[in-house]
């Protein structure tokens, strides 16, 4: 099972939409997924706990100094 983190600026609006899309993609691939959504600040501090982090492309660079940056998809 993949542990996925969806992150946007505030952790609310676009995260819900992203979470649903991520789940749809993993279902199509036949992979189990556990998705958590968080604000950008919280996501940065928890990045190392997840297999993949999805965020808006415009926010991806905010993770550069975070452990787990190599797992960030914008």
C-alpha positions in Angstrom: 0.0 0.0 0.0 1.2 3.5 -0.9 1.1 6.3 1.6 0.3 9.5 -0.3 0.2 13.1 0.9 -1.8 15.7 -1.0 -0.9 19.2 -0.2 -2.0 22.7 -1.2 -1.6 26.1 0.4 -4.3 25.9 3.0 -4.9 22.1 3.0 -8.6 22.4 2.1 -10.0 23.4 -1.3 -7.9 21.8 -4.0 -6.8 19.0 -1.7 -10.2 17.4 -1.7 -10.3 17.5 -5.5 -6.7 16.2 -5.7 -7.4 13.5 -3.2 -10.2 12.1 -5.3 -8.2 12.2 -8.5 -5.2 10.5 -6.9 -7.5 7.7 -5.6 -9.0 7.3 -9.0 -5.6 6.9 -10.6 -4.4 4.4 -8.1 -7.6 2.4 -8.4 -7.1 2.3 -12.2 -3.6 1.0 -11.6 -4.9 -1.7 -9.2 -2.8 -0.3 -6.3 -3.9 0.3 -2.8 -3.5 3.8 -1.5 -3.9 5.7 1.8 -4.3 9.4 1.1 -3.8 12.2 3.6 -4.3 15.8 2.9 -2.5 18.6 4.7 -1.6 22.3 4.4 1.8 23.2 2.9 3.4 23.9 6.2 2.3 20.6 7.8 3.1 18.7 4.7 6.7 19.9 4.7 7.3 18.7 8.2 5.7 15.2 7.4 7.2 14.7 3.9 9.5 11.8 5.0 6.5 9.8 6.3 5.0 9.3 2.8 5.9 7.4 -0.3 4.7 10.2 -2.6 3.7 13.8 -2.1 1.4 15.5 -4.6 1.1 19.3 -4.7 0.5 22.1 -7.1 3.4 22.6 -9.5 3.6 26.2 -8.3 4.2 24.9 -4.7 6.6 22.1 -5.4 9.7 24.2 -4.8 8.6 24.9 -1.2 9.6 21.3 -0.4 13.2 21.7 -1.6 14.6 22.0 1.9 12.4 19.2 3.3 13.6 15.6 3.9 11.6 13.6 1.3 11.8 16.2 -1.5 12.7 13.6 -4.1 9.2 12.1 -3.6 7.3 15.4 -4.5 5.2 15.5 -7.7 4.0 18.9 -8.8 
